[in-house]
Amino acid sequence: MRHGLRIPSFALGPRTATLEEMGRYLRRAEDLGFDCAVSIDHLLLTPPAYACTWLEPITLLSALAGVTRTLRLGTMVLVLPLRNPVYFAKEWATLDLLSGGRSILGIGVGWHEEEFRLMGVPHRERGARMNEAIELVRALWAGDHVTYEGAYYRVRDLTIDPKPVQRPHPPIWIGGGSQPFEKVYGQTVTNIDPVLRRIAKYADTWVPHSSATPAMVKADWGRVQRFARELGRDPAKIGRVYSNFIWVLRPGERPESAIPHFSVYSGMDLEYWSTHYLLGEAKELAERISARIEALDGGVDTIVLNPLTWGMDQLELIAGEVLPRVQGGR
């Protein structure tokens, strides 16, 4: 099982970490055996879920490619329907080339309606647009003289260059599924079957929501497997990720000590963070991660944890005290 980081790439004005700081941190992560580093994608502030926005991911990852050695670099997740798929295919192929084939494309449909209005993309069309964008991007990466006729995107005899180093394409992770408290995100989702069908059809790897309970994840995984079989895919070939924000408490340290760190990015409260994110001592956090792995039939192949600062202390605690205690996975 591989271990990765969702990096704290918060855009905090003059308090934003420098590239030098990020590089030093990620090179230490490489030394500790971490396999990948991924970034969140948001164009705007999205309260109350988040109290900040993030650095633009493709620019960030291109810079990180030059200050890291072995880490795979990616997104978890990039809002694909906000982007023109042809332009995006060229952008990401360039990133994969410059990183030496180290990119992971993690994508999702997005949820923040204001971001869609700003970009001139109807929010209600985002799922169908994402399906077409995945098909078109993959086709452009796989070959030349591509013709594609969709409801939203149409190209004729189109070739983009360069192609990604990874063939036929970089790994595609798709995020989504059930989660608690949809009201936090300004919407209520009553039917997630289209999301789970998309994962079953297109994903190399599935990324459940960080805040989902093990029961939610287990139920969703059952449906993903059923949809995959209906589509002629072997669900065992769909990778699975466990991801979450994390703050490791030292023995005897009170949960309230984490408030200044969580509040940098989240507009929620301590009860929410304690319930849905990973806040606690190392042994407890390892047990919670192991429970999620069990809910995914032990098939988790990557754990991706999101520290709340660029400080080395938490990185060392995660690598030395939490991850060695985790049970299960493959």
C-alpha positions, 0 to 999 in steps of 0.5 A: 500500500502506498502513502501520499500527501494532500498538501496544504497548498492554501493561498494565504496571501503573504503567509502562503508557503514559498516554493523553497519551503514546499520543496524542502518539505516534499523532499523530506516526504520522499525520504520518509517513503511517501509516494505522491503529493496532490493538491485541492482545486478551488477557484473561489472561497467556498464558506462555510466548508472552506475558509480559504482557497488554494493555489492554482493546481497545474501551475503549482504542480509544474513548479513542484516537479522541479523541486522533487525527485520521485513523488508522483504529483497530482490533484485530488480533485481538479474540477474538470467541467470548469475547463475546456477539455482540449486546452486542458489535455495539452496543459496536463500532457505538458505537466506529465512531460515536464515531471518525467511521467509523474502526474496523477489526474484526480478529477471531480464534477465540483459543487460550488455554483458561483464558480460555475457561473463565473466560468460560464458553465451551467451547474446542472450540466457539470456531470454530463460535461465531465463524462464527455471531457474525460472521453475527449481528453483520453482520446486526444492523449491516445492518438492523433486526428481525433474526431469527437461528437458530443452534446457539449464538445465537438472536434474534427481531425484534431491532434495535440502535442505533446502526448503524456509520457504515461501511456495510454494516459496518466492514472485517472482518479475520480472523487465522489460519493456519499457524504454527511451534511450536504448543507455544508456545501450549499446543496442536497444530493438525493441521487448519487448513482450518476456519480458512482456510475461515472466512477465505475465506467472511467476511474482507474481509482476511486476517491471517496469523500473525506468526511464519509463514514465507513458505512457510507463508503461500504454502501457506495463501493457495493454500488460501484462494483455492481455498476462496473460489472454491468459495464463489463469492467472487473471492479477489482481493477478499480483502485481505492484511496482513503484520504482525509485531513489530519492533525496528530495530537501528542499524548495528553494534548487536548483537541482544542490545540488543533483549532488554530490549524483547522481554522486556517482552511475550514469554516466548520467547528471542532465537533465537525473536525473531530467527527469527520476528519482525523484529529486525535492521538496516533493509535486512535487515528490509525484505528479509524483509517483501518476501519475505512480500509475494511469498509472498502473490502481491504482494497485500499491501495493508497492512503492520502493524508492532508496535514494542516501545515508545512511543518515537519513535526506533523509529517514525522508523526504521520510517517512514524507513529500513525501509518505503521499502525494502520491495518489492511490494504493491499 
